[in-house]
Each structure stands twice: as C-alpha cells, then as structure tokens.
C-alpha cells in the first residue's frame, strides 16, 4: 500500500478443483518444480514447492505451494508477487502448508479490468482456499497484502485463525498523506497518487518499467534489494499491457476500499494480530493502526529494516512469525512475541 515510511509524515470442499502444475496436469510430476524464470531461489526450493494455477472464484490464480502442517497464506505487496516471501518459505514449510499467492492482476494470476477493491481481493483468496480444501488458515500480508489480509479477516473472521500484517496503513482507517508532502517523503510516497491515474501512468511507464519500479523500490528499501529481484519484478510488469494495468488496480480502487474499511471498523477483529514495521520505515505505527480495528494486537519492529521487511531482513521476520504462529502450529496457547522498537 506504500504509505510508508510513516516517520516522514509522522470451504472446505475441493470439488471442482482445477489445478494445473507447470509441466503437466495436477497429480502428474512436473519436470521443474521451481517456478519458471524465478531467479536465485533458496537451495532445495524446488524440492519442497510447486507452482500451480488454480481456477477459483472465476479467476485463474497462481500459487506456489509446499510444506506440511496447518495452512499459512502469504499475500504479497506492491510492486511484487509471491517471490517476495522466497527467503521465508523453506523454513515456514517445516511447520506449515505454505501457500504464496499472486494477487488478482499481479504476477501470473489473471488480470481482469475490474475487481481490485479489498472485498473482492479478499473473496478471491477465500475462493482459492476453498478450492485447495482449507477451511481455516492463518494469513500473512505486507503492504497491499495488509489491506487484503485485514479485509479477509474482517469479512470472513471464521476462516482466519491468526493474522500478521505489516508496512502499510489502511484506507479509510488512517488519514491519507497530505497533497504537499514534506520534502524527504516525496520520493517515498509520490506514486500513491500517480498509481491512481487512469491510463496516463501506463503510457508514461510503458517501456520504462525497469526505471520506474527500480526507483520506487530503491527509495523505500534501507537494505537494498538485489538487482536480480528488482529486475524480476519489473520484467513481469513489462510482459504485457494487462500486467502494467493490473499493477495499478489496487490504487484505482482506493476509494471503494476506504469505504469498505470505514464500515468494517464497527466490528473489531477478535483473532490475534501481529503488526510488523521496519525500524527505518513504519516502525510502531502499524501496531497503532491495527489497534484501531482489532482487540488483540502485538507489535514487532524489525531493527535496521526499511519498507520491504520480508526481503531486507528475512531472518528477523521469520523469528517473529515463528513465535507468533507457534500456538496456531501447535493448536495450543503459547508465548507472545516480544515488542520491538
């Protein structure tokens, strides 16, 4: 959702499941379990994870799935895709069935012209988990994934056991940034308005995807992302006009999402929530935001990290997730995550 760094502003049934594995139909072996052209995945990644298409909720959705244990749904942010969680996924797969999804309009998921408000995006994921046979699951969502994760938990509370969110504000819950930003915040937040334009932004970015997305990512990362990862994201958006259009869909539906969140606030979330911020980005502000909409909120600040916490500081994020999700993994009460910052 890219409203950071804040310090600058101070069911079940799998019937009808249509599953395709790259290299063949579901149930057949795939010659290459690793997702095509995803660069420098962790050693052994393809031994655990498969890349699939699932037809669910009228949308062809791309997921990367692996592991064993209770289901854990990973929802990425902008301008990324499932790949942002690559460093966390092997360790998480030791305790959970990890499902890393590409949102509507992003990655290899289908890119319709409409349906980018948070309620529809959340419904996409409920349909996905239904198709995969998971009635109840936990959710991790950073950046735009925070808004989608919140919508999923608020609109379908019976489905979400635990919620982890990070590095964003919530439209309709927190005040939007001012039109005239403080100078240091301009490189970090200017794209919020730019992304909402109808058509002109696509015309300006088309053919310059690497320059545009590199500038956005570099501005918000304290620990710089590797060039191969940035290029991987940019190349995905350059692959088609639909891919670039889909990347702006969430922002063009901002007003609709804000209205939905205003209504959602009337009923606070009751499941445990972990709110994570990078020390050099959102910090404790994510926790403050979630305390407005949830009753049981823990906070964690990742030392030294900027906006892209899962890629900048995967070990610290993994430690926080492991502690917070332990009761869900074990099916019992467990320790709380120590507050940071």
Secondary structure, 3 states (H helix, E strand, C coil): CCCCCHHHCCCCCCCCCEEEECCEECCCCCCCCCCCCCCCCCCCHHHHEEEEEEEECCEEEEEEEEECCEEEEEECCCCCCHHHHHHHHHHHCCCEEEEEECCCCCCCCCCCCCCCCHHHHHHHHHHHHHHHCCCCEEEEEECHHHHHHHHHHHHCCCCEEEEEEECCCCECCECCCCCCCCHHHHHHHCHHHHCCCCCHHHHHHCCCHHHHHHHHHHHHCCCCCCHHHHHHHHHHHHCCHHHHHHHCHHHHCHHHHHHHHHHHCCCCECCEEEEEEECCCCCCHHHHHHHCCECCEEEEEECCCCCCHHHHCHHHHHHHHHHHHHHHHHCCCCCCCCCCC
